[in-house]
């Protein structure tokens, strides 16, 4: 079909040239082709094209880092966006001809196209980077905060691949617009070598065929740049970002083949933490959720929070993880060690929050600190978790190739991989088929026995609470949230727990 379109355009061109009948006004395709061949075979052709491409390339090389700095500031900060808005708007609104005329006064002739290309490319790149960063799913940003990702890991695993489609689209637009601007600047400034200078010379000598030939050269060059960009940075298709990401070698976590060892290295876990909600009050949007709320989870204890939907269980998890801050009161997190190090809690969210461009193995490794993820012990730990959760066959699969249950298991594996004395589980086992649910409960039960941690488990399922927890805290349905019942699981049977849960679901009447 593209070939048919080209042939049709050439036939129309030839017909119009025949109707006009004057070569000086509209030469036909044959005359233009002859002029093109003559231009290409001329000794200085490569120098002319290289001069224009060089100026254009310098303009882009200057515009891109500046756009990365300002676009990053605008995309990540509302204050940065407002501060930079006048500058970017002025650059976008200034007519190209005005920039050319000012540059002719300020700069030597060869540098005029460079400044013009910069002024045209910069606002497009700035806006594309800013929009790309704003388009990243806020839940993935929250994931990076929950796991305390450093700046490098956040940029490599989240900011770059997450914003890539928008940035590449903006880059494609900037390439085309700046290329045309550089040519226009050359036409007016007439540097010694350049496609624009040759266009102007051809016009002066009324060589219309040469004008069309040089125009065709400029169009073909722009097409070539566009194809090169598509090859290097593909954004179309399901695996586009993944293939670019892999080719550029930007994975922070790599998994080379391991040599067999008699005793595989292990990841040391910190001591279980003590979690204390001390007179915590919290609310938002005019709704009071907690008022002087108190709860203590002892080191190594598995505490299940049971309550109806919307009562505030997830809010407690988010407060304990540090994603929310209380309006008053304190949330204390301590370990029984001499240095009393405050560990970063591990969180398994209700929804899996998987990075669409990462395979399963990397998803789990991103729950670990960056240095640990590189070490043999970290790699062995990730492989063991995937095996125990029945995902050994899916280590290189991406989220859109996994079932809902497999995504849930990855969510749990990532949290377990995080070396923390506090594990926060926000209904990670819900919405599973009976078999998968039973397998997940068996995995969690075994984990809590051989790898003791302090666990705060949110659930709607009394059976789940009795199976996994040492203690069940039943929460009220009304606000502000309060504790209706607090009992060790060995003092409750399923009937008693169901009765308590039914009372809360009915409003504690």
C-alpha positions as CSV (number, residue, x, y, z in Angstrom):
1,X,0.0,0.0,0.0
2,X,2.8,2.6,0.7
3,X,4.3,1.8,-2.7
4,X,1.0,2.3,-4.4
5,X,0.6,5.7,-2.7
6,X,4.1,6.7,-3.9
7,X,3.4,5.6,-7.5
8,X,0.0,7.5,-7.4
9,X,1.7,10.7,-6.2
10,X,4.4,10.5,-8.9
11,X,1.7,10.0,-11.6
12,X,-0.2,13.1,-10.3
13,X,3.0,15.1,-10.2
14,X,3.9,14.1,-13.8
15,X,0.3,15.0,-14.9
16,X,0.4,18.4,-13.2
17,X,3.9,19.1,-14.7
18,X,2.5,18.2,-18.2
19,X,-0.5,20.5,-17.7
20,X,1.7,23.5,-16.5
21,X,4.1,22.9,-19.3
22,X,6.9,25.1,-17.9
23,X,9.9,23.4,-16.2
24,X,10.8,26.6,-14.4
25,X,7.5,26.5,-12.6
26,X,7.0,22.7,-12.1
27,X,9.6,20.3,-13.4
28,X,8.4,16.7,-13.7
29,X,9.6,13.7,-11.7
30,X,12.1,12.7,-14.4
31,X,13.8,16.1,-14.5
32,X,13.8,16.3,-10.7
33,X,15.4,12.8,-10.5
34,X,18.1,13.8,-12.9
35,X,18.9,16.9,-10.8
36,X,18.9,14.7,-7.7
37,X,21.4,12.3,-9.2
38,X,23.6,15.2,-10.3
39,X,23.5,16.7,-6.8
40,X,24.3,13.4,-5.1
41,X,27.3,12.7,-7.4
42,X,28.8,16.2,-6.9
43,X,32.0,16.2,-4.8
44,X,30.7,18.4,-2.0
45,X,27.4,16.7,-1.4
46,X,28.4,14.8,1.7
47,X,29.9,17.9,3.2
48,X,26.7,19.9,2.7
49,X,24.5,17.2,4.3
50,X,26.9,16.6,7.1
51,X,27.0,20.3,7.9
52,X,23.2,20.6,8.3
53,X,22.9,17.3,10.2
54,X,25.7,18.4,12.5
55,X,24.1,21.7,13.3
56,X,20.8,19.9,13.9
57,X,22.5,17.3,16.1
58,X,24.2,20.0,18.2
59,X,20.9,21.7,18.7
60,X,19.3,18.5,20.0
61,X,22.3,17.6,22.1
62,X,21.9,21.0,23.8
63,X,18.1,20.9,24.1
64,X,17.8,17.4,25.5
65,X,19.8,17.7,28.8
66,X,18.2,21.0,29.5
67,X,14.7,19.6,28.8
68,X,15.5,16.6,31.0
69,X,16.3,18.9,33.9
70,X,13.4,21.3,33.5
71,X,10.9,18.6,32.3
72,X,11.9,16.4,35.3
73,X,11.4,19.3,37.7
74,X,8.0,20.1,36.1
75,X,6.9,16.5,36.0
76,X,7.8,15.7,39.6
77,X,6.9,18.9,41.3
78,X,3.9,21.2,40.9
79,X,6.0,24.1,42.2
80,X,8.6,23.4,39.5
81,X,5.9,23.3,36.8
82,X,4.5,26.6,37.8
83,X,7.9,28.2,38.1
84,X,9.0,27.0,34.6
85,X,5.7,27.6,32.9
86,X,6.4,31.3,31.7
87,X,9.8,30.3,30.3
88,X,8.5,27.3,28.4
89,X,5.5,29.2,27.2
90,X,7.7,32.0,25.9
91,X,9.9,29.6,24.0
92,X,6.9,27.9,22.5
93,X,5.2,31.1,21.4
94,X,8.2,32.9,20.0
95,X,8.0,32.9,16.1
96,X,10.8,31.0,14.4
97,X,11.5,34.0,12.1
98,X,12.0,36.2,15.2
99,X,14.5,33.8,16.6
100,X,16.4,33.7,13.3
101,X,16.5,37.5,13.1
102,X,17.7,37.8,16.7
103,X,20.3,35.1,16.2
104,X,21.6,36.8,13.0
105,X,22.4,39.8,15.3
106,X,23.9,37.9,18.2
107,X,25.8,35.0,16.7
108,X,28.2,34.0,13.9
109,X,26.4,32.7,10.8
110,X,27.1,29.0,11.3
111,X,25.7,29.1,14.9
112,X,22.4,30.7,13.9
113,X,20.7,27.3,12.9
114,X,21.9,25.7,16.1
115,X,20.2,28.3,18.3
116,X,17.0,28.1,16.2
117,X,16.9,24.3,16.4
118,X,17.4,24.5,20.2
119,X,14.6,27.0,20.7
120,X,12.2,24.9,18.6
121,X,13.2,21.5,20.1
122,X,13.5,22.4,23.8
123,X,9.8,23.2,24.6
124,X,8.6,20.1,22.9
125,X,11.0,17.9,24.7
126,X,10.4,19.7,28.0
127,X,6.6,19.1,27.7
128,X,7.0,15.5,26.6
129,X,9.2,14.6,29.6
130,X,6.9,16.5,32.1
131,X,3.8,14.8,30.7
132,X,5.5,11.4,30.6
133,X,6.4,11.7,34.3
134,X,2.9,12.8,35.2
135,X,1.4,9.9,33.3
136,X,3.1,7.3,35.6
137,X,0.6,5.4,37.8
138,X,0.5,7.1,41.2
139,X,0.1,3.6,42.8
140,X,3.5,2.6,41.3
141,X,5.1,5.8,42.8
142,X,3.6,4.8,46.1
143,X,5.1,1.4,45.8
144,X,8.6,2.9,45.3
145,X,8.1,5.0,48.4
146,X,6.9,2.0,50.5
147,X,10.0,0.0,49.6
148,X,12.3,3.0,50.0
149,X,13.7,2.9,46.5
150,X,16.8,5.0,46.0
151,X,16.9,7.7,43.3
152,X,18.8,5.5,40.8
153,X,16.5,2.5,41.2
154,X,13.5,4.8,40.9
155,X,14.8,6.4,37.7
156,X,15.8,3.2,36.0
157,X,12.9,1.0,37.0
158,X,10.0,3.5,37.1
159,X,10.6,7.0,35.7
160,X,12.3,6.0,32.4
161,X,10.2,3.1,31.3
162,X,7.0,4.6,32.7
163,X,7.3,7.8,30.8
164,X,8.9,6.3,27.7
165,X,5.9,6.3,25.3
166,X,5.1,9.9,25.9
167,X,8.7,11.0,25.8
168,X,9.4,9.2,22.5
169,X,6.3,10.7,21.0
170,X,7.6,14.2,22.0
171,X,11.1,13.3,20.7
172,X,9.7,12.4,17.3
173,X,7.9,15.7,17.1
174,X,11.0,17.6,18.3
175,X,13.1,15.9,15.6
176,X,10.8,16.9,12.8
177,X,10.1,20.4,13.9
178,X,13.8,21.2,14.8
179,X,15.0,19.8,11.5
180,X,12.7,22.1,9.5
181,X,13.7,25.0,11.7
182,X,17.4,24.4,11.1
183,X,16.8,24.3,7.3
184,X,14.8,27.5,7.5
185,X,17.6,29.2,9.5
186,X,20.1,28.1,6.9
187,X,18.0,29.5,4.1
188,X,18.1,32.9,5.7
189,X,21.5,32.9,7.3
190,X,23.3,31.2,4.3
191,X,26.2,29.4,6.0
192,X,29.0,28.2,3.7
193,X,27.7,24.6,3.7
194,X,24.2,23.4,4.3
195,X,21.1,22.1,2.7
196,X,19.3,25.4,3.3
197,X,22.1,27.3,1.6
198,X,21.8,25.1,-1.4
199,X,18.0,25.6,-1.5
200,X,18.6,29.4,-1.5
201,X,21.2,29.2,-4.2
202,X,19.0,27.0,-6.4
203,X,16.2,29.5,-6.0
204,X,18.4,32.4,-7.0
205,X,19.4,30.7,-10.2
206,X,15.7,29.7,-10.8
207,X,16.7,26.0,-10.8
208,X,13.3,24.7,-9.7
209,X,14.4,21.1,-10.3
210,X,17.3,21.5,-7.9
211,X,15.1,23.1,-5.3
212,X,12.8,20.1,-5.5
213,X,15.8,17.7,-5.4
214,X,17.2,19.3,-2.3
215,X,13.8,19.4,-0.7
216,X,13.5,15.6,-1.5
217,X,16.9,15.1,0.1
218,X,15.7,16.9,3.3
219,X,12.5,14.9,3.4
220,X,14.4,11.6,2.9
221,X,16.8,12.6,5.7
222,X,14.0,13.4,8.1
223,X,12.3,10.0,7.2
224,X,15.6,8.3,7.9
225,X,15.9,10.0,11.3
226,X,12.3,8.9,12.2
227,X,13.0,5.3,11.2
228,X,16.2,5.3,13.3
229,X,14.3,6.6,16.3
230,X,11.6,3.9,15.8
231,X,14.4,1.3,15.7
232,X,16.2,2.5,18.8
233,X,13.2,3.5,20.9
234,X,10.1,1.5,19.8
235,X,6.9,2.4,21.7
236,X,4.4,0.5,19.6
237,X,3.4,-3.0,20.5
238,X,3.1,-5.0,23.7
239,X,6.8,-5.5,24.3
240,X,8.2,-2.2,23.0
241,X,9.3,-0.7,26.3
242,X,10.6,-4.1,27.4
243,X,12.8,-4.7,24.4
244,X,14.3,-1.2,24.6
245,X,14.8,-1.5,28.3
246,X,16.6,-4.8,27.9
247,X,18.8,-3.7,24.9
248,X,20.0,-0.6,26.8
249,X,21.1,-2.8,29.7
250,X,19.4,-0.7,32.3
251,X,18.2,-3.4,34.7
252,X,19.6,-2.7,38.0
253,X,19.0,-6.3,39.0
254,X,20.5,-8.9,36.8
255,X,20.4,-12.7,37.3
256,X,23.4,-14.4,35.8
257,X,23.7,-18.2,36.0
258,X,24.8,-19.4,39.4
259,X,27.4,-22.0,40.1
260,X,26.2,-24.9,42.2
261,X,27.3,-24.6,45.8
262,X,27.1,-27.1,48.6
263,X,25.4,-24.6,50.9
264,X,23.4,-21.8,49.1
265,X,23.8,-18.3,50.7
266,X,20.9,-17.0,52.7
267,X,19.5,-13.6,53.4
268,X,19.6,-12.7,57.0
269,X,16.4,-11.3,58.4
270,X,16.3,-8.6,61.1
271,X,14.7,-9.2,64.4
272,X,10.9,-8.9,64.6
273,X,9.8,-5.4,65.2
274,X,7.3,-4.1,67.8
275,X,4.5,-2.0,66.3
276,X,2.7,0.5,68.5
277,X,-0.1,2.9,67.6
278,X,-0.1,5.4,70.4
279,X,-3.1,7.8,70.7
280,X,-3.2,8.1,66.9
281,X,-5.8,10.4,65.3
282,X,-6.2,10.6,61.6
283,X,-8.7,11.9,59.1
284,X,-9.1,13.4,55.7
285,X,-11.7,15.1,53.5
286,X,-13.7,16.1,56.6
287,X,-14.0,12.5,57.8
288,X,-12.5,11.5,61.1
289,X,-11.2,7.9,60.8
290,X,-9.1,7.5,64.0
291,X,-9.4,9.2,67.3
292,X,-6.8,8.4,70.1
293,X,-6.5,4.9,68.6
294,X,-4.2,2.5,70.5
295,X,-2.9,-0.9,69.4
296,X,0.3,-2.8,70.1
297,X,1.6,-5.7,68.1
298,X,4.4,-7.5,69.9
299,X,7.6,-8.7,68.3
300,X,7.0,-11.9,66.3
301,X,3.2,-11.7,66.7
302,X,0.9,-12.3,63.8
303,X,-2.1,-9.9,64.4
304,X,-5.1,-10.1,62.1
305,X,-7.4,-7.1,61.7
306,X,-10.9,-8.2,61.0
307,X,-13.6,-5.7,60.1
308,X,-16.1,-4.7,57.4
309,X,-15.2,-2.9,54.2
310,X,-14.4,0.8,54.6
311,X,-13.9,0.7,58.3
312,X,-10.3,1.9,58.1
313,X,-8.2,-1.3,58.0
314,X,-6.2,-0.2,55.0
315,X,-5.6,3.2,56.6
316,X,-4.0,1.5,59.5
317,X,-1.7,-0.4,57.1
318,X,-0.8,2.8,55.3
319,X,-0.1,4.6,58.6
320,X,2.1,1.7,59.8
321,X,4.1,1.7,56.5
322,X,4.7,5.4,56.6
323,X,2.7,6.2,53.5
324,X,0.4,8.3,55.7
325,X,1.2,10.5,58.7
326,X,-1.1,10.7,61.7
327,X,-2.7,14.1,62.5
328,X,-1.6,13.5,66.1
329,X,-0.2,10.7,68.2
330,X,2.7,8.5,67.3
331,X,3.4,5.2,65.4
332,X,6.4,3.5,67.0
333,X,8.4,0.8,65.2
334,X,11.2,-0.8,67.2
335,X,13.4,-3.8,67.2
336,X,15.1,-5.5,70.1
337,X,18.6,-4.7,69.0
338,X,21.3,-2.5,70.7
339,X,21.2,0.1,67.9
340,X,17.4,0.1,67.8
341,X,17.4,0.4,64.1
342,X,14.1,1.5,62.6
343,X,13.3,-1.0,59.8
344,X,11.4,-0.2,56.6
345,X,8.2,-2.3,56.7
346,X,7.4,-4.7,53.9
347,X,4.0,-4.1,52.3
348,X,1.8,-6.4,50.3
349,X,-1.0,-4.2,48.9
350,X,-4.5,-5.2,48.0
351,X,-3.8,-4.8,44.3
352,X,-0.5,-6.4,43.0
353,X,1.0,-3.1,41.8
354,X,3.4,-4.8,39.3
355,X,5.6,-2.8,36.9
356,X,4.2,-3.7,33.4
357,X,7.7,-3.6,31.9
358,X,9.4,-6.0,34.4
359,X,9.5,-9.8,34.4
360,X,8.4,-11.7,37.4
361,X,11.9,-12.3,38.8
362,X,12.8,-8.6,38.8
363,X,9.4,-7.7,40.3
364,X,10.3,-9.8,43.4
365,X,13.9,-8.5,43.5
366,X,12.6,-4.9,43.7
367,X,11.3,-5.7,47.1
368,X,14.9,-6.0,48.3
369,X,17.5,-3.3,48.9
370,X,19.5,-2.6,45.7
371,X,22.9,-4.0,46.9
372,X,21.3,-7.1,48.3
373,X,19.4,-7.8,45.0
374,X,22.8,-8.1,43.2
375,X,24.4,-10.5,45.6
376,X,24.2,-14.3,45.3
377,X,22.2,-14.6,48.5
378,X,19.6,-12.2,47.1
379,X,19.3,-14.1,43.8
380,X,19.0,-17.4,45.6
381,X,16.3,-15.9,47.9
382,X,14.3,-14.7,45.0
383,X,14.5,-18.0,43.2
384,X,13.5,-19.9,46.4
385,X,10.4,-17.6,46.9
386,X,9.3,-18.1,43.3
387,X,9.7,-21.8,43.6
388,X,7.7,-22.0,46.9
389,X,4.9,-19.9,45.4
390,X,4.6,-22.0,42.3
391,X,6.1,-19.4,40.0
392,X,9.4,-21.1,39.0
393,X,8.1,-21.6,35.5
394,X,7.1,-17.9,35.1
395,X,10.3,-16.1,36.2
396,X,10.7,-14.3,32.8
397,X,7.0,-13.6,32.2
398,X,5.6,-10.1,32.3
399,X,2.5,-9.1,34.2
400,X,0.2,-9.2,31.2
401,X,1.2,-12.8,30.7
402,X,0.2,-13.8,34.2
403,X,-3.1,-14.8,35.7
404,X,-4.7,-12.8,38.5
405,X,-3.7,-15.4,41.0
406,X,-0.1,-15.4,39.8
407,X,0.0,-11.6,40.2
408,X,-1.2,-11.9,43.7
409,X,1.5,-14.4,44.5
410,X,4.1,-12.1,43.0
411,X,2.8,-9.3,45.3
412,X,3.3,-11.6,48.3
413,X,6.7,-12.7,47.2
414,X,8.0,-9.2,46.8
415,X,6.9,-8.3,50.3
416,X,8.4,-11.4,51.8
417,X,11.7,-10.8,49.9
418,X,12.0,-7.4,51.7
419,X,14.3,-8.0,54.7
420,X,12.1,-6.3,57.4
421,X,11.1,-7.1,60.9
422,X,7.5,-5.9,60.1
423,X,5.3,-7.4,57.4
424,X,2.1,-5.6,56.4
425,X,-0.4,-7.6,54.5
426,X,-3.5,-5.8,53.1
427,X,-5.8,-8.6,52.0
428,X,-3.1,-10.2,49.7
429,X,-4.9,-13.6,49.6
430,X,-8.4,-12.3,48.6
431,X,-10.2,-13.1,45.4
432,X,-8.5,-16.4,44.8
433,X,-9.9,-19.7,43.7
434,X,-10.1,-22.2,46.6
435,X,-7.1,-24.2,45.6
436,X,-4.8,-21.1,45.1
437,X,-6.1,-19.6,48.4
438,X,-5.3,-22.8,50.3
439,X,-1.8,-22.9,48.8
440,X,-1.2,-19.2,49.7
441,X,-2.3,-19.8,53.3
442,X,-0.1,-22.9,53.6
443,X,2.9,-20.8,52.3
444,X,2.2,-18.0,54.7
445,X,1.7,-20.3,57.6
446,X,5.1,-22.0,56.9
447,X,6.8,-18.6,56.4
448,X,5.6,-17.3,59.8
449,X,7.0,-20.5,61.5
450,X,10.5,-20.7,59.9
451,X,11.0,-16.9,59.4
452,X,9.4,-15.2,62.4
453,X,8.3,-11.6,61.8
454,X,5.8,-9.2,63.2
455,X,2.8,-9.4,60.9
456,X,-0.2,-7.1,60.6
457,X,-2.7,-8.9,58.5
458,X,-5.9,-7.2,57.1
459,X,-8.6,-9.7,56.1
460,X,-12.3,-10.1,55.7
461,X,-12.1,-13.9,56.1
462,X,-12.5,-15.2,59.7
463,X,-11.1,-18.6,58.6
464,X,-8.0,-16.9,57.2
465,X,-7.5,-15.0,60.5
466,X,-7.8,-18.1,62.6
467,X,-5.5,-20.1,60.3
468,X,-2.6,-17.6,60.2
469,X,-2.9,-15.3,63.2
470,X,-1.8,-15.6,66.8
471,X,-4.3,-12.8,67.7
472,X,-7.4,-11.3,66.1
473,X,-8.5,-7.7,66.5
474,X,-12.1,-7.1,65.5
475,X,-12.7,-3.5,64.4
476,X,-15.9,-1.4,64.4
477,X,-17.8,-0.4,61.3
478,X,-18.6,3.1,62.6
479,X,-16.2,6.1,62.8
480,X,-14.0,6.9,64.5
481,X,-12.5,3.4,64.4
482,X,-12.4,1.4,67.6
483,X,-11.5,-2.1,68.8
484,X,-14.6,-4.2,69.4
485,X,-12.7,-7.4,70.4
486,X,-9.1,-8.4,70.9
487,X,-8.4,-12.0,71.6
488,X,-5.7,-14.7,71.0
489,X,-6.9,-17.2,68.3
490,X,-6.4,-20.1,70.6
491,X,-9.2,-18.7,72.8
492,X,-11.6,-18.4,69.9
493,X,-13.4,-20.9,67.6
494,X,-14.7,-20.1,64.2
495,X,-18.3,-19.8,65.5
496,X,-17.4,-17.2,68.1
497,X,-15.3,-15.2,65.6
498,X,-18.1,-15.2,63.1
499,X,-20.5,-13.9,65.7
500,X,-18.2,-11.0,66.5
501,X,-17.6,-10.3,62.8
502,X,-21.4,-10.3,62.2
503,X,-22.0,-7.8,64.9
504,X,-19.4,-5.4,63.4
505,X,-20.9,-5.8,59.9
506,X,-24.3,-4.8,61.3
507,X,-22.9,-1.7,63.0
508,X,-22.0,-3.1,66.4
509,X,-25.6,-3.2,67.5
